Amino acid sequence: MRAVLIVVAVLALIGFVAVSIVLPNMAGSEAREAAAALIAGTDAAKQQIEAAAKKSGNLTGSGGSVKLAARSDPKFGELKWVVESNGVVRGWNERNAIEISLTPQLQGGKLDWACRGYPITAMPPSCGGR
């Protein structure tokens, strides 16, 4: 009888370790991949915003006509973006609960992008992650 209880206790411990350590790390990996896909999906909009900002010399209205269609990914679910008139690009993925914001900064005719995202643990270093 004691041997059965010991086996059950060991199996319960293994299950606890799997649930508390292994599964969150797997979910974190998928969120990091989804964040990378979300950031990569902004490339076309960034190019259009950059062209408009360089042409006018400022960011005002640079994102006004830029649209990014939502994309359904079999692994990550739906990836969505919105472009604000000032060129800020925001994106999110509900399945992995991640959000990004890319803010353009025009200085001396050169456009740089500041990227921030949430949660930080899912973001690459170029977007405020660790």
VMD Tcl script that draws the C-alpha trace (Angstrom):
set ca {
  {0.00 0.00 0.00}
  {2.83 2.40 0.81}
  {4.46 1.69 -2.55}
  {1.25 2.71 -4.32}
  {1.09 5.94 -2.31}
  {4.71 6.72 -3.12}
  {4.10 6.13 -6.83}
  {1.02 8.38 -6.75}
  {2.98 11.08 -4.90}
  {5.83 10.91 -7.43}
  {3.38 11.16 -10.35}
  {1.67 14.12 -8.70}
  {5.05 15.82 -8.24}
  {5.95 15.23 -11.88}
  {2.59 16.67 -12.95}
  {3.10 19.72 -10.75}
  {6.56 20.36 -12.23}
  {5.20 20.02 -15.76}
  {2.35 22.43 -15.12}
  {4.36 25.01 -13.21}
  {7.62 25.03 -15.18}
  {7.44 23.36 -18.58}
  {4.07 24.61 -19.85}
  {4.65 28.32 -19.06}
  {7.99 28.17 -20.86}
  {6.30 26.65 -23.91}
  {3.65 29.38 -23.85}
  {6.36 32.02 -23.48}
  {8.12 30.67 -26.53}
  {4.96 30.94 -28.62}
  {4.37 34.50 -27.38}
  {7.95 35.46 -28.37}
  {7.41 34.01 -31.85}
  {4.06 35.81 -32.15}
  {5.70 39.10 -31.08}
  {8.35 38.67 -33.77}
  {5.64 38.01 -36.38}
  {3.68 41.03 -35.18}
  {6.74 43.29 -35.47}
  {7.71 41.88 -38.88}
  {4.18 42.57 -40.11}
  {4.75 46.31 -39.75}
  {7.52 46.53 -42.38}
  {5.29 47.63 -45.29}
  {3.62 50.34 -43.18}
  {6.97 51.59 -41.89}
  {8.23 51.99 -45.47}
  {5.13 53.95 -46.50}
  {5.32 56.18 -43.43}
  {9.02 56.82 -44.00}
  {8.41 57.80 -47.63}
  {5.59 60.18 -46.67}
  {7.60 61.74 -43.82}
  {10.66 62.31 -46.00}
  {8.55 63.83 -48.75}
  {6.78 66.29 -46.43}
  {9.63 66.79 -43.96}
  {7.50 65.92 -40.93}
  {5.41 63.12 -39.45}
  {2.09 64.96 -39.47}
  {-0.30 62.93 -41.62}
  {2.41 60.43 -42.61}
  {0.27 57.47 -41.58}
  {-3.10 58.85 -42.62}
  {-3.51 56.72 -45.73}
  {-1.54 53.67 -44.53}
  {-3.59 50.54 -43.84}
  {-2.49 47.13 -42.62}
  {-4.91 44.25 -43.03}
  {-5.29 41.79 -40.19}
  {-3.63 38.46 -40.83}
  {-4.75 35.08 -39.57}
  {-1.88 32.81 -38.62}
  {-2.56 29.11 -37.89}
  {-0.08 29.10 -35.01}
  {-0.67 32.52 -33.41}
  {-4.25 33.36 -34.33}
  {-5.15 36.78 -35.66}
  {-2.48 39.47 -35.88}
  {-3.93 42.98 -36.08}
  {-2.48 46.44 -36.68}
  {-3.67 50.02 -36.78}
  {-1.72 53.00 -38.14}
  {-2.33 56.41 -36.64}
  {-2.15 59.59 -38.71}
  {1.10 60.62 -36.98}
  {2.77 57.39 -38.14}
  {2.54 55.40 -34.90}
  {1.89 51.72 -35.64}
  {0.15 49.64 -33.00}
  {-0.33 45.90 -33.17}
  {-1.78 43.16 -31.03}
  {-2.41 39.45 -30.85}
  {-5.23 38.43 -28.53}
  {-4.39 34.71 -28.39}
  {-0.97 35.42 -26.84}
  {-2.04 38.65 -25.08}
  {0.72 40.74 -26.66}
  {0.78 44.34 -27.85}
  {3.37 46.44 -29.65}
  {3.76 50.11 -30.44}
  {6.24 51.49 -32.99}
  {6.73 55.25 -32.78}
  {8.55 57.10 -35.56}
  {11.01 59.88 -34.73}
  {12.17 62.20 -37.50}
  {15.44 64.00 -36.79}
  {17.60 65.68 -39.39}
  {15.76 64.01 -42.25}
  {16.38 60.54 -40.80}
  {13.53 58.41 -39.49}
  {14.14 56.13 -36.51}
  {11.66 53.80 -34.87}
  {11.16 53.25 -31.14}
  {9.51 49.92 -30.38}
  {7.83 49.00 -27.11}
  {5.76 45.96 -26.31}
  {3.90 44.12 -23.61}
  {4.55 41.77 -21.96}
  {8.23 42.54 -21.83}
  {9.10 38.86 -21.47}
  {7.66 38.17 -24.94}
  {9.46 41.04 -26.68}
  {12.81 40.90 -28.44}
  {15.51 43.27 -27.14}
  {14.86 45.62 -30.08}
  {11.35 46.15 -28.75}
  {12.06 46.69 -25.07}
  {12.38 43.02 -24.13}
  {15.07 41.32 -22.14}
}
mol new
graphics top color blue
foreach p $ca { graphics top sphere $p radius 0.5 }
foreach p [lrange $ca 0 end-1] q [lrange $ca 1 end] { graphics top cylinder $p $q radius 0.2 }
display resetview
